[in-house]
Amino acid sequence: MVLADLGRKITSALRGLNNASIINEEVLNSMLKDICAALLEANVNVMLVKKLRENVRNVIDFDEMAGGLNKRRMIQSAVFKELVKLVDPGVKSYQPVKGRPNIIMFVGLQGSGKTTTCTKLAYYYLKKNWKTCLVCADTFRAGAYDQLKQNATKAQIPFYGSYTEVDPVVIAQDGVDMFKKEGFEIIVVDTSGRHKQEASLFEEMLQVSNAIKPDNIVFVMDATIGQACEGQARAFKDKVNIGSVVITKLDGHAKGGGALSAVAATKSPIIFIGTGEHIDDFEPFKTKPFVSKLLGMGDIEGLIDKVNELKLEDNEELIEKIKHGQFTIRDMYEQFQNIMKMGPFSQIMGMIPGFSQDFLSKGSEMESMARLKKLMTIMDSMNDGELDHRDGAKLFTKQPGRIIRVSQGAGVTEREVRELISQYTKFAGVVKKMGGIKGLFKSGDMSKNVNPSQMAKLNQQITKMMDPRVLQQIGGMPGLQNVMRQLQQGAGGGLGNLMGGLGK
């Protein structure tokens, strides 16, 4: 069973509590039976499932419970805590230190996605302004150096390797020494893998580790191999001191339960998960938000991190424009760029409470991105006067010749240009409403800062822009207000941009 199905089944079992007229031993046992069956089907270790069941049963004692206690909430809370324990060894992960070299060595079997993951990690830190580099010490697999070289070049990350040197220890040592002298802060070292656990693999891994003395050894685990993960994890842990785990291929097709529960074997925290092949399909792993997202409860913290990465608060000019109700076509273009920078649509939607991880299929996600790109292509065919005009819609309406020129320049129909202008008119209308609401850009609780009647009007306008399915998934108007409130509290100036993203 894939993780999305696991989340649905557990959520369904928990929902059964709400439908029960009375909460008793029979209801509890039935719910636990369904949850345990779902976990086993998702390849979670049988002993860990047994322990989860026992721990929940030990917490819930109906004979000892006071009459006024909310039993449903206590049971749901107990299940949530136990699910968190499944994937949390209770160990803090290694945190790199700025201004000095942090050597991160990757280990794992061949085919686990180790080389790609090395690039993803280096790129993750590069985006956060760390001086990062890559070293290819994998001399076993033909083409490993070429792959890392290609990945690093595309991501604009400095790299080191050799076509002639056959000793991985020498390559690793030379690469690390060179990058240390050049003041690099994150030095990621890729090592050889094998098709199976061989004595030669572990011996080489140990020699490389002794030579470069890594600050953190990362074990890369392939989520698609299920319970076999546990044997792998134990074997690697017995040879070197694994400090962290990265789980790869944890997308819609993986039976991720085996990989997640195998973390218990390493007693090492998961630091990242790979959710696809693209360099951005890589998420920092936080246990509680992960379980929340799995159960369709969203990950507001992760969403706010995504918004903060865009550094929207630095764009004071845009914030001032929004405060004064001004919004040009160029501003809309920039917001579309921000939406695309935030990552895959399905990943972003999965962070919003009420959305399941698979709310957007790969097909519709590709369609959404293609539509955004097409709109941006149309705007690329506009001149500066059109992009920066205070009322671009009026300009195109008064002078329809502009629509013909833009459509020809972008290679689209006139109707598609008119649709873009219509989309812009909706966005500009929301921005004007936002600009007139006092207190919207103040920090703190939006409900206290903003006039309720003004907020209601703004909500109504936003709902007209939103896909009805999206609104229904969020939970209607109350759900929309809740999402907006949480975003405003966490993301400050990014609120307008997130509204644009949701509206899209």
Helices and strands as residue ranges (DSSP letters): H 3-19, H 25-41, H 46-59, H 71-86, E 102-107, H 114-127, E 132-137, H 144-155, E 159-160, H 168-181, E 186-191, H 199-212, E 216-222, G 223-225, H 228-239, E 244-248, H 257-266, E 270-274, E 282-284, H 287-294, H 300-309, G 312-314, H 316-323, H 329-341, H 345-350, H 362-380, H 384-387, H 392-398, H 401-410, H 414-435, H 446-449, H 452-465, H 468-474, H 476-491, G 492-494, H 495-503
